[in-house]
């Protein structure tokens, strides 16, 4: 069947009330959804892990290079950190925590990462991001201390080939920044989807009603 402008106009005039009702129903459902759905906020910070210099070549410690991978593992977090972020510690909550974290490598050579945490509530997101930043820095610092001890690092003028000659410790590059407003649920997308579903639902209802009446 070819769809023409006249067919569309006829369909609208014959089913105008029904289309409006379906639109209102779905828009009302969208409003309820937006009202009851918890608001998700984003906390963002940048952190660098420790690096060392051997024979004049700077390199990030292995722990720093593996940090992104470890943050994507549900078992990569200590229990206390999971409780701070999620309230309790369970495998399901650990997976939710992993899904709420996004890690972007800003400078792979320098061990610099941008990390965002998305959780329900401003304070919860900020508190979790703060604990996560502290966890990364402390782990990297502990790894650096072990590496320095293993290599017998000394600040004396004696330089040994193949030994650590200098190092840079880990730390926060930028303080935690919060999103200006909540990022989920998305109001515009929700309203547009509700409007589209309302239209499609009304059209489908009209078509099915005509078929059953014809039968």
C-alpha positions in Angstrom: 0.0 0.0 0.0 1.3 3.4 -1.0 1.3 6.0 1.8 0.3 9.4 0.6 -0.2 12.8 2.3 -3.9 12.4 1.9 -3.9 9.0 3.6 -2.0 10.4 6.6 -4.4 13.3 6.9 -7.4 11.0 6.8 -5.9 8.7 9.4 -5.2 11.7 11.7 -8.7 13.1 11.3 -10.3 9.8 11.9 -8.2 8.8 14.9 -7.2 12.1 16.4 -8.6 11.6 19.8 -7.1 8.1 20.1 -3.7 9.3 19.1 -3.8 12.1 21.6 -4.9 9.8 24.4 -2.1 7.3 23.7 0.4 10.2 23.6 -0.8 11.5 26.9 -0.7 8.1 28.5 2.9 7.4 27.5 4.0 11.0 28.4 2.5 10.5 31.8 4.3 7.2 32.2 7.5 9.0 31.2 6.9 11.7 33.8 6.4 9.1 36.5 9.5 7.3 35.4 11.6 10.5 35.6 10.1 11.4 39.0 10.8 8.0 40.7 14.1 7.0 39.0 17.1 7.8 41.2 19.4 10.5 39.8 22.8 9.4 38.7 25.7 11.9 39.0 29.3 11.7 37.6 32.5 12.4 39.6 35.7 12.8 37.5 39.3 13.1 38.5 42.8 12.6 36.9 45.5 10.6 38.6 49.0 9.5 37.7 50.8 6.3 38.8 54.4 6.1 39.8 57.2 5.9 37.2 60.9 5.2 37.3 64.0 6.2 35.3 66.5 3.5 34.3 69.5 4.5 32.2 67.8 7.7 31.4 64.6 6.1 30.2 61.4 6.8 32.0 58.8 4.0 32.4 55.6 3.5 34.3 55.6 0.8 36.9 53.9 -2.4 35.9 51.1 -1.8 38.4 50.4 1.5 36.8 50.1 -0.1 33.4 47.7 -2.7 34.8 45.5 -0.3 36.8 43.0 0.1 34.0 42.7 -3.7 33.7 42.4 -4.2 37.4 39.6 -1.6 37.7 37.6 -3.6 35.2 37.7 -6.7 37.4 35.0 -7.2 40.1 37.7 -8.7 42.4 40.1 -5.8 41.9 38.7 -3.8 44.8 39.2 -4.2 48.5 36.0 -4.8 50.5 36.1 -1.5 52.3 36.1 0.4 49.0 33.2 -1.5 47.7 31.2 -0.7 50.9 32.0 3.0 50.6 30.8 3.1 47.0 27.9 0.6 47.1 26.9 0.3 50.8 27.6 -3.4 51.0 30.0 -5.9 49.5 28.8 -8.7 47.2 29.7 -10.0 43.8 26.7 -8.3 42.2 27.5 -5.0 43.7 31.2 -5.3 42.6 30.0 -5.8 39.1 27.8 -2.8 39.4 30.7 -0.8 40.6 32.8 -1.9 37.7 30.1 -0.8 35.3 29.9 2.6 36.9 33.6 3.3 36.4 35.1 4.5 33.1 38.9 4.8 32.7 40.5 6.8 29.9 44.3 6.7 29.4 45.4 10.3 28.9 49.2 9.7 28.8 50.2 6.0 28.7 53.9 6.9 28.9 53.3 9.1 32.0 50.8 6.8 33.6 48.1 9.5 33.6 44.4 8.4 33.6 41.1 10.2 33.7 38.6 8.3 35.7 34.8 8.9 36.0 32.5 7.3 38.5 28.7 7.4 38.0 26.5 6.5 41.0 23.2 7.6 42.5 23.4 10.8 44.5 26.0 13.6 44.5 27.6 12.7 47.8 27.8 9.0 47.0 29.6 9.6 43.7 32.0 12.1 45.2 32.8 9.8 48.2 33.4 6.8 46.0 35.6 8.8 43.6 37.7 10.1 46.6 38.2 6.6 48.0 39.0 5.2 44.5 41.6 7.9 43.9 43.2 7.2 47.3 43.2 3.5 46.6 45.0 3.9 43.2 47.6 6.3 44.7 48.3 4.1 47.8 48.6 1.0 45.7 51.0 2.7 43.2 53.0 4.2 46.1 53.3 0.7 47.7 54.4 -0.8 44.4 57.0 2.0 44.0 58.4 1.4 47.5 58.8 -2.3 46.8 60.5 -1.6 43.5 62.9 0.9 45.0 63.7 -1.6 47.8 64.4 -4.4 45.3 66.7 -2.3 43.3 68.5 -0.8 46.3 67.7 2.8 45.1 69.9 5.5 46.5 70.0 9.2 46.0 73.8 9.2 46.1 75.7 10.4 43.1 76.7 6.8 42.2 74.8 5.7 39.1 74.7 2.0 38.3 73.7 0.7 34.9 70.4 -1.1 34.9 69.4 0.4 38.3 66.8 3.0 39.1 68.3 6.5 39.0 65.2 8.6 39.6 61.5 8.2 40.2 58.3 10.1 40.4 55.6 9.2 42.9 51.9 8.8 42.2 49.3 11.5 42.9 46.1 13.3 41.9 46.5 15.7 39.0 43.1 17.2 39.3 40.7 17.3 42.2 37.3 15.6 41.9 34.9 17.4 39.7 31.2 16.8 39.9 28.7 17.0 37.0 26.6 20.2 37.0 23.4 18.2 37.1 22.4 14.6 37.0 23.3 12.7 33.9 20.7 9.9 34.1 17.8 9.5 33.4 18.0 11.7 30.3 14.9 13.9 30.2 14.9 14.7 26.4 15.5 11.1 25.3 12.9 9.8 27.7 10.2 12.2 26.5 11.0 11.5 22.8 10.9 7.8 23.3 7.6 8.0 25.2 6.1 10.2 22.4 7.3 7.7 19.7 6.0 4.7 21.6 2.7 6.4 22.1 2.3 7.1 18.3 3.4 3.6 17.3 1.1 2.0 19.9 -1.9 4.0 18.7 -1.2 3.1 15.1 -0.9 -0.5 15.9 -4.1 -0.4 18.0 -6.0 1.1 15.1 -4.7 -1.4 12.6 -5.5 -4.4 14.8 -9.0 -3.0 15.6 -9.8 -2.7 11.9 -8.6 -6.2 11.2 -10.7 -7.8 14.0 -13.8 -5.8 13.0 -13.3 -6.9 9.4 -13.0 -10.6 10.4 
